[in-house]
Amino acid sequence: MSVMDKVRQMLKGHEEQAMRGIDKAGDFFDEKTHGRYSSRVHSTQDKLKEQLGVNRPPDEPPQQ
């Protein structure tokens, strides 16, 4: 079992909270760097949400 599999399993049922945490951490970093890396921060947030499976539409089943 990979690390990402373990993280996904831990987040099961807490997807909304994980998404808020990813957004909050990215926004904090973006604020501290005065928006210098804004596009990279948003791209990283999207990729992380995709990897964790928290950025999917509600009617779409989680990826296994």
PQR file with spaces between the fields and no chain letter, atoms N, CA, C, O and H, PARSE charges and radii, in Angstrom:
ATOM       1  N    MET     1       0.843   -1.169    0.000 -0.4000 1.5000
ATOM       2  CA   MET     1       0.000    0.000    0.000 -0.0000 2.0000
ATOM       3  C    MET     1       0.893    1.239    0.000  0.5500 1.7000
ATOM       4  O    MET     1       1.782    1.374    0.841 -0.5500 1.4000
ATOM       5  N    SER     2       0.649    2.136   -0.948 -0.4000 1.5000
ATOM       6  CA   SER     2       1.478    3.334   -1.062 -0.0000 2.0000
ATOM       7  C    SER     2       1.047    4.378   -0.024  0.5500 1.7000
ATOM       8  O    SER     2       0.001    4.251    0.612 -0.5500 1.4000
ATOM       9  H    SER     2      -0.072    2.026   -1.631  0.4000 1.0000
ATOM      10  N    VAL     3       1.857    5.379    0.124 -0.4000 1.5000
ATOM      11  CA   VAL     3       1.571    6.449    1.062 -0.0000 2.0000
ATOM      12  C    VAL     3       0.278    7.163    0.659  0.5500 1.7000
ATOM      13  O    VAL     3      -0.546    7.487    1.515 -0.5500 1.4000
ATOM      14  H    VAL     3       2.707    5.482   -0.393  0.4000 1.0000
ATOM      15  N    MET     4       0.101    7.408   -0.643 -0.4000 1.5000
ATOM      16  CA   MET     4      -1.114    8.083   -1.110 -0.0000 2.0000
ATOM      17  C    MET     4      -2.353    7.252   -0.809  0.5500 1.7000
ATOM      18  O    MET     4      -3.399    7.804   -0.467 -0.5500 1.4000
ATOM      19  H    MET     4       0.770    7.146   -1.338  0.4000 1.0000
ATOM      20  N    ASP     5      -2.249    5.934   -0.931 -0.4000 1.5000
ATOM      21  CA   ASP     5      -3.384    5.062   -0.597 -0.0000 2.0000
ATOM      22  C    ASP     5      -3.743    5.196    0.880  0.5500 1.7000
ATOM      23  O    ASP     5      -4.922    5.245    1.233 -0.5500 1.4000
ATOM      24  H    ASP     5      -1.399    5.485   -1.209  0.4000 1.0000
ATOM      25  N    LYS     6      -2.735    5.254    1.737 -0.4000 1.5000
ATOM      26  CA   LYS     6      -2.972    5.396    3.170 -0.0000 2.0000
ATOM      27  C    LYS     6      -3.611    6.742    3.488  0.5500 1.7000
ATOM      28  O    LYS     6      -4.519    6.825    4.315 -0.5500 1.4000
ATOM      29  H    LYS     6      -1.778    5.214    1.450  0.4000 1.0000
ATOM      30  N    VAL     7      -3.130    7.802    2.824 -0.4000 1.5000
ATOM      31  CA   VAL     7      -3.700    9.134    3.043 -0.0000 2.0000
ATOM      32  C    VAL     7      -5.148    9.166    2.573  0.5500 1.7000
ATOM      33  O    VAL     7      -6.016    9.696    3.266 -0.5500 1.4000
ATOM      34  H    VAL     7      -2.393    7.734    2.152  0.4000 1.0000
ATOM      35  N    ARG     8      -5.413    8.598    1.394 -0.4000 1.5000
ATOM      36  CA   ARG     8      -6.792    8.561    0.879 -0.0000 2.0000
ATOM      37  C    ARG     8      -7.717    7.831    1.853  0.5500 1.7000
ATOM      38  O    ARG     8      -8.845    8.263    2.090 -0.5500 1.4000
ATOM      39  H    ARG     8      -4.707    8.167    0.831  0.4000 1.0000
ATOM      40  N    GLN     9      -7.237    6.740    2.406 -0.4000 1.5000
ATOM      41  CA   GLN     9      -8.049    5.962    3.332 -0.0000 2.0000
ATOM      42  C    GLN     9      -8.320    6.754    4.619  0.5500 1.7000
ATOM      43  O    GLN     9      -9.422    6.696    5.166 -0.5500 1.4000
ATOM      44  H    GLN     9      -6.321    6.390    2.213  0.4000 1.0000
ATOM      45  N    MET    10      -7.314    7.491    5.097 -0.4000 1.5000
ATOM      46  CA   MET    10      -7.490    8.302    6.299 -0.0000 2.0000
ATOM      47  C    MET    10      -8.489    9.433    6.062  0.5500 1.7000
ATOM      48  O    MET    10      -9.223    9.817    6.973 -0.5500 1.4000
ATOM      49  H    MET    10      -6.419    7.538    4.652  0.4000 1.0000
ATOM      50  N    LEU    11      -8.518    9.972    4.829 -0.4000 1.5000
ATOM      51  CA   LEU    11      -9.404   11.099    4.525 -0.0000 2.0000
ATOM      52  C    LEU    11     -10.824   10.677    4.184  0.5500 1.7000
ATOM      53  O    LEU    11     -11.714   11.521    4.079 -0.5500 1.4000
ATOM      54  H    LEU    11      -7.922    9.660    4.089  0.4000 1.0000
ATOM      55  N    LYS    12     -11.039    9.404    4.013 -0.4000 1.5000
ATOM      56  CA   LYS    12     -12.370    8.908    3.637 -0.0000 2.0000
ATOM      57  C    LYS    12     -13.407    9.417    4.648  0.5500 1.7000
ATOM      58  O    LYS    12     -13.295    9.186    5.852 -0.5500 1.4000
ATOM      59  H    LYS    12     -10.316    8.719    4.098  0.4000 1.0000
ATOM      60  N    GLY    13     -14.406   10.107    4.126 -0.4000 1.5000
ATOM      61  CA   GLY    13     -15.437   10.683    4.978 -0.0000 2.0000
ATOM      62  C    GLY    13     -15.132   12.092    5.444  0.5500 1.7000
ATOM      63  O    GLY    13     -15.978   12.740    6.060 -0.5500 1.4000
ATOM      64  H    GLY    13     -14.497   10.294    3.149  0.4000 1.0000
ATOM      65  N    HIS    14     -13.924   12.576    5.154 -0.4000 1.5000
ATOM      66  CA   HIS    14     -13.512   13.914    5.571 -0.0000 2.0000
ATOM      67  C    HIS    14     -13.019   14.728    4.375  0.5500 1.7000
ATOM      68  O    HIS    14     -12.138   15.577    4.517 -0.5500 1.4000
ATOM      69  H    HIS    14     -13.237   12.050    4.653  0.4000 1.0000
ATOM      70  N    GLU    15     -13.585   14.470    3.206 -0.4000 1.5000
ATOM      71  CA   GLU    15     -13.126   15.110    1.982 -0.0000 2.0000
ATOM      72  C    GLU    15     -13.282   16.629    2.022  0.5500 1.7000
ATOM      73  O    GLU    15     -12.393   17.363    1.590 -0.5500 1.4000
ATOM      74  H    GLU    15     -14.300   13.781    3.090  0.4000 1.0000
ATOM      75  N    GLU    16     -14.404   17.087    2.539 -0.4000 1.5000
ATOM      76  CA   GLU    16     -14.668   18.535    2.599 -0.0000 2.0000
ATOM      77  C    GLU    16     -13.647   19.232    3.500  0.5500 1.7000
ATOM      78  O    GLU    16     -13.145   20.305    3.166 -0.5500 1.4000
ATOM      79  H    GLU    16     -15.125   16.490    2.890  0.4000 1.0000
ATOM      80  N    GLN    17     -13.353   18.624    4.624 -0.4000 1.5000
ATOM      81  CA   GLN    17     -12.380   19.191    5.549 -0.0000 2.0000
ATOM      82  C    GLN    17     -10.982   19.209    4.927  0.5500 1.7000
ATOM      83  O    GLN    17     -10.237   20.171    5.113 -0.5500 1.4000
ATOM      84  H    GLN    17     -13.761   17.753    4.895  0.4000 1.0000
ATOM      85  N    ALA    18     -10.625   18.165    4.199 -0.4000 1.5000
ATOM      86  CA   ALA    18      -9.319   18.107    3.537 -0.0000 2.0000
ATOM      87  C    ALA    18      -9.222   19.186    2.474  0.5500 1.7000
ATOM      88  O    ALA    18      -8.182   19.830    2.337 -0.5500 1.4000
ATOM      89  H    ALA    18     -11.230   17.384    4.048  0.4000 1.0000
ATOM      90  N    MET    19     -10.303   19.391    1.715 -0.4000 1.5000
ATOM      91  CA   MET    19     -10.303   20.403    0.671 -0.0000 2.0000
ATOM      92  C    MET    19     -10.120   21.792    1.280  0.5500 1.7000
ATOM      93  O    MET    19      -9.374   22.612    0.746 -0.5500 1.4000
ATOM      94  H    MET    19     -11.147   18.867    1.827  0.4000 1.0000
ATOM      95  N    ARG    20     -10.800   22.054    2.395 -0.4000 1.5000
ATOM      96  CA   ARG    20     -10.645   23.358    3.054 -0.0000 2.0000
ATOM      97  C    ARG    20      -9.218   23.546    3.554  0.5500 1.7000
ATOM      98  O    ARG    20      -8.669   24.645    3.475 -0.5500 1.4000
ATOM      99  H    ARG    20     -11.406   21.388    2.828  0.4000 1.0000
ATOM     100  N    GLY    21      -8.617   22.479    4.067 -0.4000 1.5000
ATOM     101  CA   GLY    21      -7.235   22.562    4.547 -0.0000 2.0000
ATOM     102  C    GLY    21      -6.247   22.844    3.433  0.5500 1.7000
ATOM     103  O    GLY    21      -5.319   23.634    3.604 -0.5500 1.4000
ATOM     104  H    GLY    21      -9.063   21.586    4.131  0.4000 1.0000
ATOM     105  N    ILE    22      -6.444   22.199    2.291 -0.4000 1.5000
ATOM     106  CA   ILE    22      -5.576   22.439    1.131 -0.0000 2.0000
ATOM     107  C    ILE    22      -5.716   23.884    0.679  0.5500 1.7000
ATOM     108  O    ILE    22      -4.719   24.548    0.396 -0.5500 1.4000
ATOM     109  H    ILE    22      -7.198   21.557    2.153  0.4000 1.0000
ATOM     110  N    ASP    23      -6.948   24.373    0.610 -0.4000 1.5000
ATOM     111  CA   ASP    23      -7.182   25.763    0.206 -0.0000 2.0000
ATOM     112  C    ASP    23      -6.560   26.737    1.198  0.5500 1.7000
ATOM     113  O    ASP    23      -5.922   27.712    0.801 -0.5500 1.4000
ATOM     114  H    ASP    23      -7.758   23.834    0.840  0.4000 1.0000
ATOM     115  N    LYS    24      -6.743   26.477    2.470 -0.4000 1.5000
ATOM     116  CA   LYS    24      -6.233   27.371    3.504 -0.0000 2.0000
ATOM     117  C    LYS    24      -4.699   27.422    3.486  0.5500 1.7000
ATOM     118  O    LYS    24      -4.112   28.499    3.587 -0.5500 1.4000
ATOM     119  H    LYS    24      -7.262   25.686    2.793  0.4000 1.0000
ATOM     120  N    ALA    25      -4.058   26.267    3.359 -0.4000 1.5000
ATOM     121  CA   ALA    25      -2.592   26.232    3.327 -0.0000 2.0000
ATOM     122  C    ALA    25      -2.053   26.949    2.091  0.5500 1.7000
ATOM     123  O    ALA    25      -1.086   27.706    2.181 -0.5500 1.4000
ATOM     124  H    ALA    25      -4.534   25.392    3.277  0.4000 1.0000
ATOM     125  N    GLY    26      -2.675   26.712    0.943 -0.4000 1.5000
ATOM     126  CA   GLY    26      -2.235   27.375   -0.285 -0.0000 2.0000
ATOM     127  C    GLY    26      -2.438   28.868   -0.227  0.5500 1.7000
ATOM     128  O    GLY    26      -1.574   29.633   -0.655 -0.5500 1.4000
ATOM     129  H    GLY    26      -3.461   26.097    0.870  0.4000 1.0000
ATOM     130  N    ASP    27      -3.577   29.294    0.300 -0.4000 1.5000
ATOM     131  CA   ASP    27      -3.842   30.727    0.413 -0.0000 2.0000
ATOM     132  C    ASP    27      -2.874   31.394    1.386  0.5500 1.7000
ATOM     133  O    ASP    27      -2.448   32.526    1.158 -0.5500 1.4000
ATOM     134  H    ASP    27      -4.279   28.673    0.647  0.4000 1.0000
ATOM     135  N    PHE    28      -2.524   30.700    2.471 -0.4000 1.5000
ATOM     136  CA   PHE    28      -1.555   31.229    3.433 -0.0000 2.0000
ATOM     137  C    PHE    28      -0.199   31.431    2.764  0.5500 1.7000
ATOM     138  O    PHE    28       0.426   32.480    2.923 -0.5500 1.4000
ATOM     139  H    PHE    28      -2.870   29.780    2.656  0.4000 1.0000
ATOM     140  N    PHE    29       0.253   30.430    2.019 -0.4000 1.5000
ATOM     141  CA   PHE    29       1.537   30.528    1.326 -0.0000 2.0000
ATOM     142  C    PHE    29       1.500   31.656    0.297  0.5500 1.7000
ATOM     143  O    PHE    29       2.458   32.417    0.162 -0.5500 1.4000
ATOM     144  H    PHE    29      -0.255   29.578    1.890  0.4000 1.0000
ATOM     145  N    ASP    30       0.392   31.752   -0.420 -0.4000 1.5000
ATOM     146  CA   ASP    30       0.234   32.785   -1.436 -0.0000 2.0000
ATOM     147  C    ASP    30       0.296   34.178   -0.795  0.5500 1.7000
ATOM     148  O    ASP    30       0.894   35.100   -1.350 -0.5500 1.4000
ATOM     149  H    ASP    30      -0.386   31.134   -0.310  0.4000 1.0000
ATOM     150  N    GLU    31      -0.324   34.314    0.367 -0.4000 1.5000
ATOM     151  CA   GLU    31      -0.308   35.598    1.075 -0.0000 2.0000
ATOM     152  C    GLU    31       1.103   35.949    1.532  0.5500 1.7000
ATOM     153  O    GLU    31       1.536   37.093    1.395 -0.5500 1.4000
ATOM     154  H    GLU    31      -0.810   33.565    0.817  0.4000 1.0000
ATOM     155  N    LYS    32       1.816   34.972    2.074 -0.4000 1.5000
ATOM     156  CA   LYS    32       3.163   35.214    2.586 -0.0000 2.0000
ATOM     157  C    LYS    32       4.161   35.551    1.469  0.5500 1.7000
ATOM     158  O    LYS    32       5.151   36.242    1.709 -0.5500 1.4000
ATOM     159  H    LYS    32       1.464   34.043    2.186  0.4000 1.0000
ATOM     160  N    THR    33       3.903   35.071    0.266 -0.4000 1.5000
ATOM     161  CA   THR    33       4.801   35.364   -0.864 -0.0000 2.0000
ATOM     162  C    THR    33       4.273   36.518   -1.715  0.5500 1.7000
ATOM     163  O    THR    33       4.781   36.785   -2.805 -0.5500 1.4000
ATOM     164  H    THR    33       3.098   34.509    0.071  0.4000 1.0000
ATOM     165  N    HIS    34       3.247   37.198   -1.202 -0.4000 1.5000
ATOM     166  CA   HIS    34       2.657   38.366   -1.869 -0.0000 2.0000
ATOM     167  C    HIS    34       2.206   38.054   -3.289  0.5500 1.7000
ATOM     168  O    HIS    34       2.327   38.895   -4.180 -0.5500 1.4000
ATOM     169  H    HIS    34       2.835   36.982   -0.317  0.4000 1.0000
ATOM     170  N    GLY    35       1.691   36.859   -3.501 -0.4000 1.5000
ATOM     171  CA   GLY    35       1.128   36.475   -4.791 -0.0000 2.0000
ATOM     172  C    GLY    35       2.154   36.202   -5.874  0.5500 1.7000
ATOM     173  O    GLY    35       1.795   36.022   -7.038 -0.5500 1.4000
ATOM     174  H    GLY    35       1.592   36.176   -2.778  0.4000 1.0000
ATOM     175  N    ARG    36       3.422   36.170   -5.505 -0.4000 1.5000
ATOM     176  CA   ARG    36       4.485   35.948   -6.490 -0.0000 2.0000
ATOM     177  C    ARG    36       4.365   34.600   -7.189  0.5500 1.7000
ATOM     178  O    ARG    36       4.716   34.474   -8.362 -0.5500 1.4000
ATOM     179  H    ARG    36       3.713   36.316   -4.560  0.4000 1.0000
ATOM     180  N    TYR    37       3.875   33.602   -6.482 -0.4000 1.5000
ATOM     181  CA   TYR    37       3.780   32.244   -7.021 -0.0000 2.0000
ATOM     182  C    TYR    37       2.323   31.794   -7.123  0.5500 1.7000
ATOM     183  O    TYR    37       2.026   30.601   -7.047 -0.5500 1.4000
ATOM     184  H    TYR    37       3.590   33.704   -5.529  0.4000 1.0000
ATOM     185  N    SER    38       1.437   32.741   -7.291 -0.4000 1.5000
ATOM     186  CA   SER    38       0.005   32.476   -7.255 -0.0000 2.0000
ATOM     187  C    SER    38      -0.431   31.376   -8.223  0.5500 1.7000
ATOM     188  O    SER    38      -1.183   30.478   -7.844 -0.5500 1.4000
ATOM     189  H    SER    38       1.678   33.710   -7.353  0.4000 1.0000
ATOM     190  N    SER    39       0.035   31.442   -9.467 -0.4000 1.5000
ATOM     191  CA   SER    39      -0.388   30.429  -10.446 -0.0000 2.0000
ATOM     192  C    SER    39       0.124   29.046  -10.054  0.5500 1.7000
ATOM     193  O    SER    39      -0.574   28.049  -10.244 -0.5500 1.4000
ATOM     194  H    SER    39       0.645   32.172   -9.776  0.4000 1.0000
ATOM     195  N    ARG    40       1.321   28.981   -9.514 -0.4000 1.5000
ATOM     196  CA   ARG    40       1.877   27.693   -9.086 -0.0000 2.0000
ATOM     197  C    ARG    40       1.144   27.149   -7.862  0.5500 1.7000
ATOM     198  O    ARG    40       0.926   25.944   -7.740 -0.5500 1.4000
ATOM     199  H    ARG    40       1.887   29.791   -9.359  0.4000 1.0000
ATOM     200  N    VAL    41       0.771   28.047   -6.968 -0.4000 1.5000
ATOM     201  CA   VAL    41       0.050   27.636   -5.760 -0.0000 2.0000
ATOM     202  C    VAL    41      -1.293   27.040   -6.146  0.5500 1.7000
ATOM     203  O    VAL    41      -1.665   25.970   -5.663 -0.5500 1.4000
ATOM     204  H    VAL    41       0.948   29.026   -7.068  0.4000 1.0000
ATOM     205  N    HIS    42      -2.023   27.731   -7.018 -0.4000 1.5000
ATOM     206  CA   HIS    42      -3.340   27.237   -7.418 -0.0000 2.0000
ATOM     207  C    HIS    42      -3.231   25.924   -8.188  0.5500 1.7000
ATOM     208  O    HIS    42      -4.060   25.029   -8.022 -0.5500 1.4000
ATOM     209  H    HIS    42      -1.721   28.600   -7.410  0.4000 1.0000
ATOM     210  N    SER    43      -2.220   25.815   -9.019 -0.4000 1.5000
ATOM     211  CA   SER    43      -2.005   24.579   -9.771 -0.0000 2.0000
ATOM     212  C    SER    43      -1.704   23.419   -8.815  0.5500 1.7000
ATOM     213  O    SER    43      -2.216   22.312   -8.983 -0.5500 1.4000
ATOM     214  H    SER    43      -1.547   26.541   -9.154  0.4000 1.0000
ATOM     215  N    THR    44      -0.878   23.688   -7.823 -0.4000 1.5000
ATOM     216  CA   THR    44      -0.518   22.662   -6.845 -0.0000 2.0000
ATOM     217  C    THR    44      -1.732   22.267   -6.011  0.5500 1.7000
ATOM     218  O    THR    44      -1.917   21.086   -5.715 -0.5500 1.4000
ATOM     219  H    THR    44      -0.462   24.588   -7.686  0.4000 1.0000
ATOM     220  N    GLN    45      -2.559   23.234   -5.630 -0.4000 1.5000
ATOM     221  CA   GLN    45      -3.775   22.922   -4.880 -0.0000 2.0000
ATOM     222  C    GLN    45      -4.672   21.995   -5.690  0.5500 1.7000
ATOM     223  O    GLN    45      -5.191   21.009   -5.166 -0.5500 1.4000
ATOM     224  H    GLN    45      -2.408   24.193   -5.871  0.4000 1.0000
ATOM     225  N    ASP    46      -4.853   22.317   -6.973 -0.4000 1.5000
ATOM     226  CA   ASP    46      -5.707   21.493   -7.832 -0.0000 2.0000
ATOM     227  C    ASP    46      -5.151   20.081   -7.985  0.5500 1.7000
ATOM     228  O    ASP    46      -5.899   19.106   -7.923 -0.5500 1.4000
ATOM     229  H    ASP    46      -4.431   23.118   -7.398  0.4000 1.0000
ATOM     230  N    LYS    47      -3.828   19.971   -8.187 -0.4000 1.5000
ATOM     231  CA   LYS    47      -3.213   18.654   -8.355 -0.0000 2.0000
ATOM     232  C    LYS    47      -3.316   17.826   -7.077  0.5500 1.7000
ATOM     233  O    LYS    47      -3.561   16.621   -7.130 -0.5500 1.4000
ATOM     234  H    LYS    47      -3.220   20.763   -8.237  0.4000 1.0000
ATOM     235  N    LEU    48      -3.131   18.470   -5.942 -0.4000 1.5000
ATOM     236  CA   LEU    48      -3.214   17.753   -4.667 -0.0000 2.0000
ATOM     237  C    LEU    48      -4.635   17.263   -4.418  0.5500 1.7000
ATOM     238  O    LEU    48      -4.837   16.129   -3.983 -0.5500 1.4000
ATOM     239  H    LEU    48      -2.932   19.449   -5.899  0.4000 1.0000
ATOM     240  N    LYS    49      -5.610   18.108   -4.691 -0.4000 1.5000
ATOM     241  CA   LYS    49      -7.009   17.701   -4.533 -0.0000 2.0000
ATOM     242  C    LYS    49      -7.332   16.535   -5.459  0.5500 1.7000
ATOM     243  O    LYS    49      -8.046   15.606   -5.082 -0.5500 1.4000
ATOM     244  H    LYS    49      -5.445   19.029   -5.044  0.4000 1.0000
ATOM     245  N    GLU    50      -6.800   16.597   -6.670 -0.4000 1.5000
ATOM     246  CA   GLU    50      -7.036   15.511   -7.637 -0.0000 2.0000
ATOM     247  C    GLU    50      -6.405   14.209   -7.145  0.5500 1.7000
ATOM     248  O    GLU    50      -7.026   13.149   -7.229 -0.5500 1.4000
ATOM     249  H    GLU    50      -6.220   17.352   -6.976  0.4000 1.0000
ATOM     250  N    GLN    51      -5.184   14.282   -6.637 -0.4000 1.5000
ATOM     251  CA   GLN    51      -4.493   13.096   -6.136 -0.0000 2.0000
ATOM     252  C    GLN    51      -5.226   12.472   -4.952  0.5500 1.7000
ATOM     253  O    GLN    51      -5.290   11.251   -4.814 -0.5500 1.4000
ATOM     254  H    GLN    51      -4.680   15.143   -6.568  0.4000 1.0000
ATOM     255  N    LEU    52      -5.774   13.329   -4.107 -0.4000 1.5000
ATOM     256  CA   LEU    52      -6.465   12.832   -2.920 -0.0000 2.0000
ATOM     257  C    LEU    52      -7.910   12.474   -3.204  0.5500 1.7000
ATOM     258  O    LEU    52      -8.583   11.865   -2.373 -0.5500 1.4000
ATOM     259  H    LEU    52      -5.723   14.321   -4.219  0.4000 1.0000
ATOM     260  N    GLY    53      -8.382   12.853   -4.378 -0.4000 1.5000
ATOM     261  CA   GLY    53      -9.743   12.520   -4.757 -0.0000 2.0000
ATOM     262  C    GLY    53     -10.790   13.393   -4.101  0.5500 1.7000
ATOM     263  O    GLY    53     -11.936   12.970   -3.951 -0.5500 1.4000
ATOM     264  H    GLY    53      -7.835   13.347   -5.053  0.4000 1.0000
ATOM     265  N    VAL    54     -10.424   14.609   -3.705 -0.4000 1.5000
ATOM     266  CA   VAL    54     -11.385   15.487   -3.054 -0.0000 2.0000
ATOM     267  C    VAL    54     -11.910   16.566   -3.997  0.5500 1.7000
ATOM     268  O    VAL    54     -12.732   17.386   -3.587 -0.5500 1.4000
ATOM     269  H    VAL    54      -9.493   14.953   -3.828  0.4000 1.0000
ATOM     270  N    ASN    55     -11.463   16.585   -5.229 -0.4000 1.5000
ATOM     271  CA   ASN    55     -11.864   17.628   -6.169 -0.0000 2.0000
ATOM     272  C    ASN    55     -12.796   17.084   -7.243  0.5500 1.7000
ATOM     273  O    ASN    55     -12.831   17.609   -8.356 -0.5500 1.4000
ATOM     274  H    ASN    55     -10.795   15.919   -5.562  0.4000 1.0000
ATOM     275  N    ARG    56     -13.544   16.047   -6.924 -0.4000 1.5000
ATOM     276  CA   ARG    56     -14.412   15.427   -7.910 -0.0000 2.0000
ATOM     277  C    ARG    56     -15.842   15.897   -7.697  0.5500 1.7000
ATOM     278  O    ARG    56     -16.217   16.274   -6.586 -0.5500 1.4000
ATOM     279  H    ARG    56     -13.516   15.621   -6.020  0.4000 1.0000
ATOM     280  N    PRO    57     -16.636   15.876   -8.751 -0.5600 1.5000
ATOM     281  CA   PRO    57     -18.049   16.236   -8.583  0.2800 2.0000
ATOM     282  C    PRO    57     -18.729   15.273   -7.626  0.5500 1.7000
ATOM     283  O    PRO    57     -18.342   14.106   -7.558 -0.5500 1.4000
ATOM     284  N    PRO    58     -19.738   15.728   -6.879 -0.5600 1.5000
ATOM     285  CA   PRO    58     -20.371   14.879   -5.863  0.2800 2.0000
ATOM     286  C    PRO    58     -20.988   13.593   -6.408  0.5500 1.7000
ATOM     287  O    PRO    58     -21.054   12.597   -5.687 -0.5500 1.4000
ATOM     288  N    ASP    59     -21.440   13.589   -7.658 -0.4000 1.5000
ATOM     289  CA   ASP    59     -22.086   12.391   -8.181 -0.0000 2.0000
ATOM     290  C    ASP    59     -21.106   11.390   -8.793  0.5500 1.7000
ATOM     291  O    ASP    59     -21.499   10.294   -9.193 -0.5500 1.4000
ATOM     292  H    ASP    59     -21.386   14.397   -8.244  0.4000 1.0000
ATOM     293  N    GLU    60     -19.839   11.769   -8.863 -0.4000 1.5000
ATOM     294  CA   GLU    60     -18.832   10.876   -9.442 -0.0000 2.0000
ATOM     295  C    GLU    60     -18.231   10.006   -8.332  0.5500 1.7000
ATOM     296  O    GLU    60     -17.838   10.531   -7.289 -0.5500 1.4000
ATOM     297  H    GLU    60     -19.520   12.659   -8.538  0.4000 1.0000
ATOM     298  N    PRO    61     -18.153    8.699   -8.536 -0.5600 1.5000
ATOM     299  CA   PRO    61     -17.596    7.820   -7.498  0.2800 2.0000
ATOM     300  C    PRO    61     -16.091    8.042   -7.330  0.5500 1.7000
ATOM     301  O    PRO    61     -15.422    8.454   -8.277 -0.5500 1.4000
ATOM     302  N    PRO    62     -15.559    7.778   -6.150 -0.5600 1.5000
ATOM     303  CA   PRO    62     -14.124    7.937   -5.927  0.2800 2.0000
ATOM     304  C    PRO    62     -13.325    6.967   -6.801  0.5500 1.7000
ATOM     305  O    PRO    62     -13.773    5.861   -7.103 -0.5500 1.4000
ATOM     306  N    GLN    63     -12.130    7.414   -7.197 -0.4000 1.5000
ATOM     307  CA   GLN    63     -11.266    6.562   -8.006 -0.0000 2.0000
ATOM     308  C    GLN    63     -10.523    5.596   -7.112  0.5500 1.7000
ATOM     309  O    GLN    63     -10.057    5.972   -6.036 -0.5500 1.4000
ATOM     310  H    GLN    63     -11.766    8.312   -6.952  0.4000 1.0000
ATOM     311  N    GLN    64     -10.411    4.369   -7.542 -0.4000 1.5000
ATOM     312  CA   GLN    64      -9.719    3.339   -6.766 -0.0000 2.0000
ATOM     313  C    GLN    64      -8.352    3.088   -7.321  0.5500 1.7000
ATOM     314  O    GLN    64      -7.617    2.250   -6.796 -0.5500 1.4000
ATOM     315  H    GLN    64     -10.790    4.063   -8.416  0.4000 1.0000
